[in-house]
């Protein structure tokens, strides 16, 4: 009885595609993607790629029978998908095996017409294939194949296609999946047609939009094998088609990520499972770092960095940067405290809590020291400069006290960055919050180490106004903390679900952009 297999054991009887996009190879990927255990019996060997088929070799039918016997005598088969059957003898061999074993689910994808429109089977093989249809529970022809099975012209409208599907269902006793992929237009409907349903003829239509992609190699193979697998779990063709159709849509949409071949590429069978692929230690955060290469190059090219390095940065710009950084750290400490509360281990909890303390103590002390030597520029909520404020206006935390004079108010970038981090904090996801917090460690450390390395290599003239500040970047304790923050975020990414990992990626990128804007803010607002 179909609908009871937790991990369906699905046998594909089809031809081999060495390029991996169609046939047996596509079937096995689809079965695995749908949660099944795939097996195969190869009916034909092809020489093909994304551009087409150049040769076909058909093993003796006796060898196909031996494959079927070897599998069926040892392993329970919950569902069968039948694809390319090269000639009449092969078809008769499969028919005899089906008659002897009577699988609960048989999906037949009648491979008869090539994409070019050429017929792939000799007349006697086509006739034998029509006889095989009565052994199937579901038949999944494309429109040219549907027409060929009926000996009629290919349907040019959806109504004609449904009529042909109904008549094929009447003749075979099987349910027919009518596919609208070959019709013109932006819509791409499908329909399950069961002319012999106990409650009367049934046509269940499933709408859909055409996916604009050239990567359609193996689409029919993939859908039919996915349907066989899901049907072994659900026992309901409509429920099975809803699952398989949604999966195939995603596989088509993500197909460009594969970059396979120069013709009609394959679909991305495992698009939905990428975040579940086991990652090596450091692999996830390495990919985050690579994603931000352009942003980091833009940071390196900012006038603020060059002028800080060269000692030509206007003091007003430096004072604005320090003031905003002190305000930022106040908010960042709350974010790190939240990361501590969400962290899954005591070690991580202690790390983020210590980071929050450092923001309010050690870093605040550094800012207080510098702010006591530099005039602080006051700005309004829009970032517009107000009259200068005496350094004595600085509060004990290192940031100027807010008041009627506008001092101590976060500039536009500071406010947006902190708001972004607080939103990540409110998400409730430790992984997303760690990813959002990481660029403040990682990018700051990388920028600082590069500045310090360049500065350390120069003869000390004693006249560089920011030499002491640049020297703080050599702090090994901060470098060690950065390495730990990277490691904890990487571990969280390796544990994360697919949607959560994508949210981590978005949070990391957004924070990286805010880091760039933060370094550039003095030029725009000071």
C-alpha positions as semicolon CSV with decimal commas, in nm:
position;residue;x (nm);y (nm);z (nm)
1;X;0,000;0,000;0,000
2;X;0,163;0,332;-0,108
3;X;0,187;0,612;0,141
4;X;0,359;0,419;0,421
5;X;0,731;0,433;0,332
6;X;0,919;0,672;0,560
7;X;1,232;0,648;0,341
8;X;1,095;0,522;0,009
9;X;1,307;0,274;-0,182
10;X;1,273;0,390;-0,540
11;X;1,399;0,208;-0,849
12;X;1,472;0,406;-1,165
13;X;1,468;0,208;-1,489
14;X;1,618;0,442;-1,745
15;X;1,914;0,542;-1,957
16;X;2,239;0,689;-1,832
17;X;2,346;1,051;-1,889
18;X;2,721;1,093;-1,829
19;X;2,680;1,472;-1,796
20;X;2,463;1,413;-1,489
21;X;2,162;1,625;-1,580
22;X;1,909;1,372;-1,708
23;X;1,829;1,002;-1,706
24;X;1,946;0,779;-1,424
25;X;2,169;1,050;-1,280
26;X;1,888;1,305;-1,256
27;X;1,655;1,040;-1,117
28;X;1,890;0,944;-0,835
29;X;1,941;1,311;-0,742
30;X;1,565;1,374;-0,744
31;X;1,492;1,068;-0,534
32;X;1,751;1,173;-0,278
33;X;1,621;1,532;-0,279
34;X;1,273;1,402;-0,200
35;X;1,399;1,188;0,088
36;X;1,414;0,851;-0,083
37;X;1,672;0,580;-0,133
38;X;1,750;0,552;-0,502
39;X;1,837;0,240;-0,704
40;X;1,872;0,192;-1,077
41;X;1,862;-0,050;-1,365
42;X;2,026;0,095;-1,675
43;X;1,847;0,043;-2,006
44;X;2,087;0,235;-2,231
45;X;2,425;0,406;-2,222
46;X;2,441;0,744;-2,391
47;X;2,717;0,980;-2,493
48;X;2,559;1,317;-2,422
49;X;2,603;1,654;-2,257
50;X;2,403;1,974;-2,224
51;X;2,424;2,025;-2,601
52;X;2,276;1,691;-2,707
53;X;2,314;1,316;-2,756
54;X;2,593;1,193;-2,984
55;X;2,572;0,814;-2,937
56;X;2,358;0,543;-2,773
57;X;2,456;0,190;-2,674
58;X;2,187;-0,054;-2,564
59;X;2,305;-0,345;-2,346
60;X;2,145;-0,684;-2,415
61;X;1,792;-0,720;-2,266
62;X;1,919;-1,019;-2,067
63;X;2,154;-0,789;-1,879
64;X;1,868;-0,552;-1,796
65;X;1,668;-0,849;-1,667
66;X;1,965;-0,951;-1,452
67;X;1,983;-0,601;-1,302
68;X;1,612;-0,603;-1,220
69;X;1,635;-0,950;-1,068
70;X;1,938;-0,857;-0,857
71;X;1,767;-0,554;-0,707
72;X;1,418;-0,698;-0,669
73;X;1,531;-1,027;-0,513
74;X;1,705;-0,846;-0,227
75;X;1,546;-0,505;-0,174
76;X;1,180;-0,414;-0,129
77;X;1,087;-0,164;-0,400
78;X;0,830;0,095;-0,288
79;X;0,813;0,283;-0,617
80;X;0,939;0,257;-0,973
81;X;1,014;0,532;-1,221
82;X;1,053;0,426;-1,585
83;X;1,231;0,650;-1,832
84;X;1,421;0,583;-2,154
85;X;1,349;0,238;-2,301
86;X;1,563;0,199;-2,612
87;X;1,380;-0,065;-2,814
88;X;1,092;-0,313;-2,817
89;X;1,290;-0,595;-2,651
90;X;1,388;-0,368;-2,363
91;X;1,025;-0,261;-2,320
92;X;0,904;-0,620;-2,315
93;X;1,169;-0,707;-2,053
94;X;1,048;-0,427;-1,826
95;X;0,683;-0,526;-1,881
96;X;0,756;-0,887;-1,778
97;X;0,932;-0,770;-1,461
98;X;0,642;-0,538;-1,370
99;X;0,392;-0,821;-1,421
100;X;0,594;-1,044;-1,191
101;X;0,658;-0,789;-0,912
102;X;0,352;-0,556;-0,920
103;X;0,510;-0,249;-0,751
104;X;0,271;-0,023;-0,558
105;X;0,380;0,291;-0,743
106;X;0,482;0,297;-1,110
107;X;0,551;0,629;-1,282
108;X;0,621;0,606;-1,654
109;X;0,790;0,897;-1,831
110;X;0,757;0,800;-2,199
111;X;1,081;0,923;-2,356
112;X;0,980;0,932;-2,721
113;X;1,052;1,273;-2,870
114;X;1,379;1,467;-2,848
115;X;1,389;1,841;-2,776
116;X;1,462;1,888;-3,148
117;X;1,134;1,713;-3,229
118;X;1,300;1,396;-3,361
119;X;1,134;1,064;-3,278
120;X;1,357;0,849;-3,056
121;X;1,183;0,513;-3,092
122;X;1,127;0,282;-3,388
123;X;0,759;0,211;-3,478
124;X;0,763;-0,136;-3,318
125;X;0,908;0,013;-2,997
126;X;0,638;0,282;-2,989
127;X;0,373;0,013;-3,016
128;X;0,534;-0,189;-2,736
129;X;0,549;0,126;-2,522
130;X;0,175;0,182;-2,565
131;X;0,122;-0,164;-2,421
132;X;0,345;-0,082;-2,124
133;X;0,129;0,219;-2,033
134;X;-0,137;-0,008;-1,885
135;X;0,111;-0,121;-1,618
136;X;0,169;0,236;-1,494
137;X;-0,017;0,426;-1,225
138;X;0,096;0,766;-1,353
139;X;0,211;0,862;-1,704
140;X;0,407;1,188;-1,742
141;X;0,444;1,274;-2,114
142;X;0,534;1,616;-2,248
143;X;0,291;1,746;-2,509
144;X;0,474;1,603;-2,815
145;X;0,491;1,263;-2,643
146;X;0,126;1,282;-2,541
147;X;0,033;1,345;-2,903
148;X;0,262;1,064;-3,027
149;X;0,098;0,814;-2,790
150;X;-0,239;0,904;-2,939
151;X;-0,116;0,932;-3,297
152;X;-0,230;1,294;-3,318
153;X;-0,077;1,639;-3,378
154;X;0,081;1,811;-3,079
155;X;-0,167;2,020;-2,879
156;X;-0,133;2,395;-2,929
157;X;-0,379;2,495;-2,656
158;X;-0,432;2,390;-2,297
159;X;-0,787;2,274;-2,369
160;X;-0,668;2,037;-2,642
161;X;-0,392;1,909;-2,415
162;X;-0,643;1,830;-2,139
163;X;-0,866;1,649;-2,388
164;X;-0,573;1,438;-2,508
165;X;-0,473;1,361;-2,151
166;X;-0,830;1,251;-2,070
167;X;-0,843;1,014;-2,366
168;X;-0,502;0,864;-2,286
169;X;-0,619;0,806;-1,928
170;X;-0,936;0,635;-2,058
171;X;-0,733;0,402;-2,281
172;X;-0,469;0,303;-2,026
173;X;-0,650;0,317;-1,693
174;X;-0,364;0,529;-1,557
175;X;-0,362;0,883;-1,426
176;X;-0,197;1,119;-1,675
177;X;0,006;1,423;-1,583
178;X;-0,057;1,678;-1,856
179;X;0,228;1,930;-1,867
180;X;0,197;2,270;-2,031
181;X;0,567;2,342;-2,063
182;X;0,560;2,324;-2,444
183;X;0,278;2,575;-2,480
184;X;0,348;2,937;-2,571
185;X;0,305;3,210;-2,313
186;X;0,421;3,297;-1,963
187;X;0,202;3,047;-1,780
188;X;0,308;2,687;-1,732
189;X;0,012;2,483;-1,600
190;X;0,000;2,116;-1,509
191;X;-0,297;1,889;-1,452
192;X;-0,361;1,543;-1,313
193;X;-0,620;1,370;-1,530
194;X;-0,790;1,051;-1,407
195;X;-1,068;0,951;-1,641
196;X;-1,135;0,634;-1,441
197;X;-1,167;0,785;-1,094
198;X;-1,427;0,601;-0,881
199;X;-1,621;0,923;-0,827
200;X;-1,614;1,023;-1,194
201;X;-1,356;1,175;-1,428
202;X;-1,115;1,399;-1,240
203;X;-0,905;1,688;-1,368
204;X;-0,698;1,859;-1,099
205;X;-0,522;2,165;-1,241
206;X;-0,210;2,326;-1,093
207;X;-0,120;2,672;-1,215
208;X;0,232;2,802;-1,250
209;X;0,446;3,067;-1,414
210;X;0,717;2,983;-1,663
211;X;1,069;3,016;-1,524
212;X;1,293;3,215;-1,755
213;X;1,597;2,988;-1,773
214;X;1,778;2,789;-2,043
215;X;1,858;2,519;-1,786
216;X;1,586;2,265;-1,852
217;X;1,797;1,955;-1,925
218;X;1,642;1,658;-1,745
219;X;1,334;1,842;-1,622
220;X;1,096;1,561;-1,718
221;X;1,318;1,292;-1,567
222;X;1,355;1,489;-1,246
223;X;0,984;1,557;-1,202
224;X;0,872;1,199;-1,268
225;X;1,123;1,044;-1,026
226;X;1,040;1,306;-0,762
227;X;0,671;1,222;-0,801
228;X;0,736;0,849;-0,760
229;X;0,927;0,915;-0,439
230;X;0,673;1,148;-0,280
231;X;0,381;0,926;-0,384
232;X;0,537;0,635;-0,195
233;X;0,510;0,853;0,115
234;X;0,172;1,021;0,064
235;X;-0,036;0,783;-0,147
236;X;-0,210;1,089;-0,296
237;X;-0,114;1,211;-0,645
238;X;-0,243;1,563;-0,592
239;X;-0,046;1,609;-0,270
240;X;0,257;1,452;-0,434
241;X;0,240;1,683;-0,736
242;X;0,207;1,992;-0,516
243;X;0,532;1,899;-0,337
244;X;0,724;1,796;-0,650
245;X;0,610;2,095;-0,855
246;X;0,717;2,345;-0,587
247;X;1,053;2,170;-0,556
248;X;1,109;2,169;-0,932
249;X;1,025;2,537;-0,954
250;X;1,298;2,610;-0,700
251;X;1,537;2,379;-0,886
252;X;1,477;2,574;-1,209
253;X;1,509;2,912;-1,037
254;X;1,841;2,811;-0,879
255;X;1,976;2,630;-1,187
256;X;2,206;2,916;-1,285
257;X;2,409;2,863;-0,968
258;X;2,546;2,536;-1,108
259;X;2,725;2,681;-1,414
260;X;2,723;2,340;-1,587
261;X;2,777;2,313;-1,962
262;X;2,730;2,544;-2,258
263;X;2,390;2,422;-2,376
264;X;2,070;2,353;-2,184
265;X;2,207;2,308;-1,833
266;X;2,057;2,089;-1,559
267;X;1,826;2,195;-1,280
268;X;1,961;2,239;-0,925
269;X;1,825;1,927;-0,758
270;X;1,954;2,017;-0,411
271;X;1,874;2,389;-0,410
272;X;1,663;2,348;-0,097
273;X;1,929;2,156;0,094
274;X;2,243;2,364;0,043
275;X;2,251;2,489;0,401
276;X;2,231;2,130;0,523
277;X;2,548;2,031;0,341
278;X;2,817;1,960;0,604
279;X;3,071;2,242;0,612
280;X;3,433;2,225;0,713
281;X;3,546;2,434;1,007
282;X;3,591;2,791;0,891
283;X;3,420;2,732;0,556
284;X;3,109;2,935;0,636
285;X;3,285;3,241;0,774
286;X;3,536;3,224;0,489
287;X;3,244;3,253;0,250
288;X;3,106;3,551;0,445
289;X;3,444;3,722;0,423
290;X;3,464;3,657;0,050
291;X;3,113;3,799;0,005
292;X;3,233;4,132;0,146
293;X;3,551;4,163;-0,064
294;X;3,413;4,461;-0,257
295;X;3,297;4,641;0,057
296;X;3,635;4,588;0,224
297;X;3,818;4,718;-0,081
298;X;3,599;5,028;-0,066
299;X;3,690;5,075;0,302
300;X;4,060;5,055;0,220
301;X;4,013;5,325;-0,045
302;X;3,833;5,574;0,183
303;X;3,999;5,914;0,235
304;X;3,950;5,870;0,613
305;X;4,179;5,564;0,616
306;X;4,444;5,722;0,396
307;X;4,444;6,046;0,596
308;X;4,452;5,865;0,930
309;X;4,744;5,660;0,801
310;X;4,930;5,963;0,675
311;X;4,859;6,184;0,973
312;X;4,670;6,439;0,761
313;X;4,321;6,358;0,890
314;X;4,153;6,683;1,002
315;X;4,119;6,691;1,378
316;X;3,748;6,770;1,346
317;X;3,699;6,448;1,149
318;X;3,890;6,247;1,407
319;X;3,690;6,399;1,692
320;X;3,362;6,320;1,515
321;X;3,475;5,961;1,459
322;X;3,569;5,918;1,825
323;X;3,246;6,068;1,952
324;X;3,031;5,850;1,728
325;X;3,236;5,542;1,808
326;X;3,180;5,598;2,180
327;X;2,806;5,627;2,120
328;X;2,811;5,320;1,900
329;X;2,995;5,114;2,160
330;X;2,728;5,193;2,414
331;X;2,468;5,030;2,189
332;X;2,704;4,753;2,081
333;X;2,756;4,651;2,443
334;X;2,382;4,583;2,474
335;X;2,395;4,372;2,159
336;X;2,683;4,164;2,291
337;X;2,499;4,119;2,622
338;X;2,205;3,982;2,427
339;X;2,439;3,747;2,236
340;X;2,561;3,621;2,573
341;X;2,203;3,551;2,682
342;X;2,130;3,355;2,361
343;X;2,462;3,170;2,334
344;X;2,434;2,788;2,348
345;X;2,739;2,721;2,566
346;X;2,887;2,864;2,882
347;X;3,209;2,937;2,697
348;X;3,030;3,151;2,439
349;X;2,815;3,317;2,703
350;X;3,128;3,423;2,892
351;X;3,296;3,547;2,575
352;X;3,013;3,777;2,461
353;X;2,955;3,901;2,818
354;X;3,323;3,996;2,843
355;X;3,292;4,173;2,509
356;X;3,004;4,378;2,645
357;X;3,210;4,469;2,951
358;X;3,507;4,574;2,736
359;X;3,285;4,805;2,535
360;X;3,177;4,989;2,848
361;X;3,508;4,981;3,034
362;X;3,832;4,933;2,844
363;X;3,720;5,090;2,514
364;X;3,532;5,366;2,693
365;X;3,845;5,452;2,888
366;X;4,042;5,479;2,566
367;X;3,783;5,711;2,416
368;X;3,768;5,920;2,729
369;X;4,143;5,966;2,711
370;X;4,136;6,078;2,350
371;X;3,822;6,287;2,381
372;X;3,982;6,480;2,664
373;X;4,247;6,600;2,418
374;X;4,029;6,677;2,118
375;X;3,736;6,916;2,081
376;X;3,409;6,733;2,032
377;X;3,185;6,835;1,746
378;X;2,815;6,847;1,830
379;X;2,560;6,747;1,566
380;X;2,187;6,745;1,544
381;X;1,975;6,439;1,469
382;X;2,023;6,485;1,094
383;X;2,400;6,491;1,133
384;X;2,435;6,866;1,088
385;X;2,717;7,027;1,285
386;X;2,630;7,246;1,584
387;X;2,863;7,481;1,772
388;X;3,168;7,310;1,927
389;X;3,127;7,151;2,265
390;X;3,399;7,157;2,525
391;X;3,560;6,822;2,600
392;X;3,441;6,870;2,954
393;X;3,097;6,782;2,821
394;X;3,205;6,421;2,791
395;X;3,027;6,180;3,021
396;X;3,203;5,916;3,231
397;X;3,143;5,658;2,955
398;X;3,353;5,855;2,709
399;X;3,060;5,993;2,509
400;X;2,943;6,354;2,541
401;X;2,630;6,405;2,748
402;X;2,323;6,472;2,539
403;X;2,137;6,793;2,600
404;X;1,987;7,101;2,443
405;X;2,313;7,180;2,267
406;X;2,286;6,860;2,063
407;X;2,605;6,699;2,191
408;X;2,618;6,323;2,224
409;X;2,351;6,250;1,969
410;X;2,427;5,964;1,731
411;X;2,475;6,068;1,371
412;X;2,268;5,910;1,093
413;X;2,511;5,624;1,028
414;X;2,562;5,547;1,397
415;X;2,188;5,535;1,459
416;X;2,121;5,317;1,153
417;X;2,402;5,076;1,244
418;X;2,289;5,038;1,604
419;X;1,926;4,998;1,494
420;X;2,035;4,721;1,258
421;X;2,218;4,541;1,537
422;X;1,927;4,580;1,777
423;X;1,695;4,433;1,513
424;X;1,925;4,132;1,485
425;X;1,922;4,112;1,864
426;X;1,543;4,112;1,867
427;X;1,526;3,832;1,609
428;X;1,589;3,576;1,881
429;X;1,845;3,395;1,665
430;X;2,187;3,358;1,822
431;X;2,338;3,272;1,484
432;X;2,199;3,583;1,311
433;X;2,303;3,807;1,600
434;X;2,658;3,667;1,602
435;X;2,684;3,726;1,227
436;X;2,560;4,084;1,265
437;X;2,808;4,156;1,546
438;X;3,109;3,995;1,378
439;X;3,212;4,268;1,128
440;X;3,273;4,512;1,415
441;X;3,540;4,272;1,535
442;X;3,671;4,139;1,204
443;X;3,674;4,444;0,977
444;X;3,796;4,674;1,256
445;X;4,077;4,430;1,333
446;X;4,177;4,393;0,968
447;X;4,177;4,768;0,900
448;X;4,364;4,833;1,221
449;X;4,629;4,567;1,167
450;X;4,698;4,696;0,816
451;X;4,732;5,052;0,947
452;X;4,958;4,944;1,229
453;X;5,176;4,731;1,002
454;X;5,233;5,023;0,766
455;X;5,291;5,267;1,049
456;X;5,532;5,037;1,235
457;X;5,751;5,012;0,929
458;X;5,814;5,385;0,906
459;X;6,086;5,582;1,085
460;X;5,929;5,741;1,393
461;X;5,933;6,116;1,345
462;X;5,737;6,193;1,659
463;X;5,513;6,425;1,461
464;X;5,237;6,184;1,354
465;X;4,931;6,313;1,544
466;X;4,758;5,973;1,551
467;X;5,058;5,748;1,615
468;X;4,940;5,650;1,960
469;X;4,590;5,573;1,837
470;X;4,721;5,355;1,552
471;X;4,939;5,177;1,805
472;X;4,633;5,053;1,989
473;X;4,554;4,831;1,693
474;X;4,847;4,610;1,788
475;X;4,654;4,480;2,089
476;X;4,689;4,101;2,077
477;X;4,398;4,056;2,318
478;X;4,163;4,217;2,065
479;X;4,308;4,003;1,786
480;X;4,247;3,692;1,997
481;X;3,891;3,802;2,069
482;X;3,834;3,853;1,697
483;X;3,950;3,499;1,624
484;X;3,711;3,363;1,885
485;X;3,420;3,568;1,750
486;X;3,490;3,427;1,403
487;X;3,506;3,070;1,536
488;X;3,180;3,101;1,732
489;X;2,998;3,255;1,437
490;X;3,130;2,983;1,206
491;X;3,009;2,712;1,443
492;X;2,666;2,877;1,460
493;X;2,654;2,888;1,080
494;X;2,740;2,520;1,052
495;X;2,451;2,438;1,287
496;X;2,202;2,674;1,123
497;X;1,906;2,587;0,903
498;X;1,891;2,702;0,541
499;X;1,677;3,013;0,609
500;X;1,878;3,100;0,920
501;X;2,207;3,070;0,735
502;X;2,079;3,302;0,464
503;X;1,969;3,549;0,732
504;X;2,318;3,531;0,881
505;X;2,468;3,613;0,543
506;X;2,238;3,913;0,501
507;X;2,311;4,039;0,854
508;X;2,687;4,009;0,807
509;X;2,676;4,193;0,476
510;X;2,460;4,473;0,617
511;X;2,695;4,522;0,912
512;X;2,993;4,527;0,677
513;X;2,829;4,802;0,473
514;X;2,762;4,998;0,792
515;X;3,130;4,960;0,885
516;X;3,221;5,122;0,554
517;X;2,971;5,402;0,609
518;X;3,094;5,453;0,965
519;X;3,452;5,513;0,849
520;X;3,325;5,754;0,583
521;X;3,080;5,941;0,809
522;X;3,331;6,205;0,934
523;X;3,386;6,328;0,580
524;X;3,012;6,375;0,530
525;X;2,898;6,498;0,869
526;X;3,193;6,645;1,065
